[in-house]
């Protein structure tokens, strides 16, 4: 139950504007004064400099001190979480995901994009995997679990909490990753546009899969017929499986992690593809693409985030430029490159300009064929443009 007494945070004059536009973050520098005790994870009321109620949200000491959940005067409670998760579920149903047979992998709750900042829930064939990125969401984990049970009903097989690595390092109150409801033997087999993958949310990265590339993998499939494909930073081989299922003649999967290559090989085996059409390599991508031994038609560059904070932005841009310049130099004339950035601090325009700069450095002409994005189950709150983190381009190199 929520505390009856709620701490009040008063905002400095002139700092209310973004909150009044329903931006969900309140920064520490905007706070004028407080009334009451401040405890990480607790609900606080945010009040304007002239006494106007602005919203309720989770408090957490740091740069972002409040993640706002409601702006309508209602204190977030069990009904609040049920309504928000029901809304998120309804959206996924309307997208053909929640009741799909060909796709049983999707993101059910995407933080600010589903008006639940600090909360991620991924869904794999009836299993909901929760990641809390704020202490407040962890404190409300029972309300979230109960809302999932109520909304999904008998189709829900399990709820697994996986917050190791997503909560603040100095937070000592986490009880550890565990099942909150039901259980499942991992890995399970789940489907994405009919393509099968092993999913292990207990031992895998993130919640077990990189769901945000689903529609971009589908697009790659359309380009892959009769082509030779190099999939770098492949993790569990998502792009590789799509290419093989769409008649690529040869697919090479590359990752610096042996564990990732093992996952890829398992998914290749699951798909029963001819062994002559696929080969895996454990190697550093930057080194590998400096001198390619194969005349690939398509290269996929999907690196992990080069920058998670603005302080690393310049180095990240230089990293993207070097990586793409190597690929642009090496690919055959007429070749296609799928290139991505998941660094939130590298904006879409900057990423595009970086790829253009890489082409100039490589002394090759390129054409932009497609501009890529995160899918609809990773929605962007219109009042929180920072939620647009995944961007990509499909370019042809002359």
Residue pairs with C-beta under 8 A, 6 or more apart in sequence:
2 43
2 75
2 76
2 77
3 42
3 43
5 36
6 36
6 43
6 44
6 45
6 56
6 75
7 34
7 35
7 36
7 37
7 38
7 39
7 42
7 44
7 45
7 59
8 34
8 35
8 36
8 44
8 45
8 47
9 26
9 31
9 34
9 44
9 45
9 46
9 47
9 59
9 65
9 66
10 31
10 32
10 33
10 34
10 35
10 47
10 48
10 49
11 19
11 26
11 30
11 31
11 32
11 46
11 47
11 48
11 49
11 54
12 30
12 31
12 32
12 49
13 32
13 49
13 50
14 49
15 29
15 30
15 49
16 48
16 49
16 52
16 54
19 26
19 46
19 48
19 54
19 55
19 68
20 48
20 54
21 383
22 68
22 71
22 383
23 68
23 383
23 384
24 57
24 67
24 68
24 69
24 112
24 115
24 117
24 381
24 383
24 384
25 64
25 66
25 67
25 68
25 117
25 384
26 46
26 57
26 64
26 65
26 66
26 67
26 68
27 63
27 64
27 65
28 62
28 63
28 64
28 65
31 65
32 49
36 44
38 44
38 59
38 61
39 59
40 59
40 60
40 61
40 135
40 136
40 171
41 58
41 59
41 60
41 134
41 135
41 136
41 138
41 139
42 58
42 59
42 136
42 139
43 56
43 57
43 58
43 59
43 69
43 75
43 76
43 136
44 56
44 57
44 58
44 59
44 66
45 53
45 55
45 56
46 53
46 54
46 55
46 56
46 57
46 66
46 68
47 53
47 54
48 54
53 73
54 68
54 71
55 68
55 69
55 70
55 71
56 68
56 69
56 70
56 74
56 75
56 76
57 66
57 67
57 68
57 69
57 70
57 117
57 136
58 66
58 67
58 69
58 117
58 118
58 134
58 135
58 136
58 137
58 139
58 140
59 65
59 66
59 136
60 66
60 67
60 134
60 135
60 136
60 168
62 168
67 117
67 118
67 134
67 136
68 117
69 76
69 80
69 115
69 116
69 117
70 76
70 80
74 80
76 140
77 143
78 143
78 146
78 147
81 116
81 140
81 143
81 144
81 146
81 147
82 146
82 147
82 150
82 151
84 109
84 114
84 115
84 116
84 147
85 108
85 109
85 116
85 121
85 144
85 147
85 148
85 151
86 147
86 151
87 114
87 115
88 108
88 109
88 110
88 114
88 116
88 121
89 98
89 108
89 151
89 152
91 114
91 376
91 377
91 379
92 98
92 106
92 108
92 123
92 377
93 99
95 106
95 376
95 377
96 103
97 103
97 106
97 377
98 106
98 108
98 123
101 191
102 191
102 193
102 194
103 191
103 192
103 193
103 194
103 214
104 123
104 124
104 125
104 126
104 190
104 191
104 192
105 122
105 123
105 124
105 125
105 190
105 191
105 192
105 197
105 199
105 209
105 211
105 214
106 122
106 123
106 211
106 214
106 377
107 120
107 121
107 122
107 123
107 211
107 212
107 377
107 378
108 121
108 122
108 123
108 128
108 377
109 116
109 119
109 120
109 121
110 120
110 377
110 378
110 379
110 387
111 117
111 118
111 119
111 120
111 133
111 387
112 381
112 384
112 386
112 387
113 378
113 379
113 380
113 381
113 384
113 387
114 379
115 381
116 137
117 134
118 132
118 133
118 134
118 136
118 137
119 130
119 131
119 132
119 133
119 134
119 137
119 144
120 130
120 131
120 132
120 133
120 166
120 207
121 128
121 129
121 130
121 131
121 144
121 148
122 128
122 129
122 131
122 201
122 206
122 207
122 208
122 209
122 211
123 129
124 188
124 190
124 199
124 201
124 207
124 208
124 209
125 157
125 188
125 189
125 190
125 191
125 199
126 152
126 155
126 156
126 157
126 158
127 157
127 158
127 159
127 160
127 182
127 184
127 188
127 201
128 148
128 152
128 156
128 158
128 159
128 160
129 160
129 162
129 201
129 207
129 208
130 141
130 144
130 145
130 159
130 160
130 161
130 162
130 163
130 180
131 162
131 163
131 166
131 206
131 207
132 138
132 141
132 161
132 163
132 166
132 167
133 166
133 167
134 167
135 167
135 168
135 171
135 173
137 144
138 163
138 167
138 173
138 174
141 161
141 180
142 180
145 159
145 180
145 181
148 156
148 159
148 181
149 156
149 159
149 181
156 181
156 182
157 182
157 184
158 179
158 181
158 182
158 183
158 184
159 179
159 180
159 181
159 182
160 177
160 178
160 179
160 180
160 184
160 201
160 202
161 177
161 178
161 179
161 180
162 177
162 201
162 202
162 207
163 174
163 177
164 174
164 176
164 177
167 174
177 202
186 199
186 200
186 201
186 202
186 203
186 208
187 198
187 199
187 200
187 204
187 208
188 198
188 199
188 200
189 196
189 197
189 198
189 199
189 270
190 196
190 197
190 199
190 209
191 197
192 214
192 217
192 238
193 214
193 217
193 218
193 221
193 242
194 245
195 217
195 241
195 242
195 245
195 271
196 241
196 267
196 270
196 271
197 209
197 236
197 238
197 241
197 267
197 270
198 236
198 263
198 266
198 267
198 270
199 208
199 209
200 208
201 207
201 208
202 208
204 236
204 263
205 235
209 236
209 238
210 235
210 238
211 375
211 377
211 378
212 342
212 374
212 375
212 378
212 390
213 238
213 239
213 302
213 340
213 390
214 375
215 375
216 338
216 340
216 372
216 392
217 238
217 239
217 242
218 242
219 370
219 372
219 394
220 229
220 239
220 242
220 243
220 246
220 298
220 300
220 338
221 242
221 243
221 245
221 246
222 246
223 298
223 336
223 394
224 242
224 243
224 246
224 247
224 248
224 298
225 246
225 247
225 248
226 247
226 248
226 249
227 243
227 248
227 249
227 297
227 298
228 248
228 249
228 250
228 251
228 294
228 295
228 296
228 297
228 298
229 239
229 240
229 243
229 248
229 250
229 251
229 252
229 296
229 297
229 298
229 299
229 300
230 251
230 252
230 254
230 289
230 292
230 294
230 296
230 298
230 299
230 300
231 237
231 239
231 240
231 243
231 251
231 252
231 253
231 254
231 300
231 302
232 254
232 255
232 285
232 288
232 289
232 299
232 300
232 301
232 302
232 303
233 254
233 255
233 285
233 301
233 302
233 303
233 304
234 240
234 253
234 254
234 255
234 260
234 261
234 264
234 280
234 300
234 302
235 255
235 260
235 263
235 264
236 260
236 263
236 264
236 266
236 267
237 253
237 263
237 264
237 265
237 267
237 268
238 267
239 300
239 302
239 338
240 251
240 253
240 264
240 267
240 268
240 278
241 267
241 268
241 271
243 251
243 298
244 251
244 268
244 271
244 273
244 277
244 278
245 271
248 277
249 277
250 277
250 278
250 294
251 277
251 278
251 279
252 278
252 279
252 280
252 281
252 294
252 296
253 261
253 264
253 268
253 278
253 279
253 280
253 281
254 280
254 281
254 283
254 285
254 288
255 261
255 264
255 280
255 281
255 282
255 285
256 282
256 283
256 284
256 285
257 282
258 282
261 280
261 281
261 282
264 280
265 280
268 278
268 280
281 288
285 301
285 303
285 323
286 322
286 323
286 326
289 299
289 323
289 326
289 327
289 330
290 326
290 330
291 330
292 330
292 331
295 332
296 331
296 332
296 335
297 332
297 334
297 335
297 336
298 335
298 336
298 337
298 338
299 327
299 330
299 331
299 335
299 336
299 337
299 338
300 337
300 338
300 339
301 323
301 324
301 327
301 337
301 338
301 339
301 340
302 338
302 340
303 319
303 320
303 323
303 340
303 341
304 342
305 316
305 341
305 342
305 343
305 344
306 312
306 315
306 316
306 319
306 320
306 341
306 343
306 346
307 313
307 315
307 316
307 343
307 345
307 346
308 343
308 344
308 345
309 345
310 345
312 345
313 343
313 345
313 346
316 341
316 343
316 345
316 346
317 346
317 350
317 354
320 341
320 346
320 351
320 354
320 355
320 358
321 354
321 357
321 358
321 361
322 358
323 358
324 337
324 339
324 354
324 355
324 358
324 359
325 358
325 359
325 361
325 362
326 362
327 337
327 339
328 337
328 358
328 359
328 362
328 364
328 366
328 395
328 397
329 362
329 364
331 337
331 397
333 397
333 398
334 396
334 397
334 398
335 396
335 397
336 369
336 394
336 395
336 396
336 397
337 393
337 394
337 395
337 397
338 372
338 392
338 393
338 394
339 355
339 392
339 393
339 395
340 372
340 390
340 391
340 392
341 351
341 390
341 391
341 392
342 389
342 390
343 389
344 386
344 388
344 389
346 354
346 391
348 388
348 391
351 391
351 393
352 368
352 371
352 391
352 393
355 366
355 393
355 395
356 366
359 365
359 366
359 395
359 397
364 397
364 398
365 397
365 398
366 395
366 396
366 397
366 398
367 395
367 396
367 398
368 393
368 394
368 395
369 394
369 395
369 396
370 393
370 394
371 391
371 392
371 393
372 390
372 391
372 392
372 393
372 394
373 388
373 390
373 391
373 392
374 380
374 388
374 389
374 390
378 390
379 387
380 387
380 388
381 387
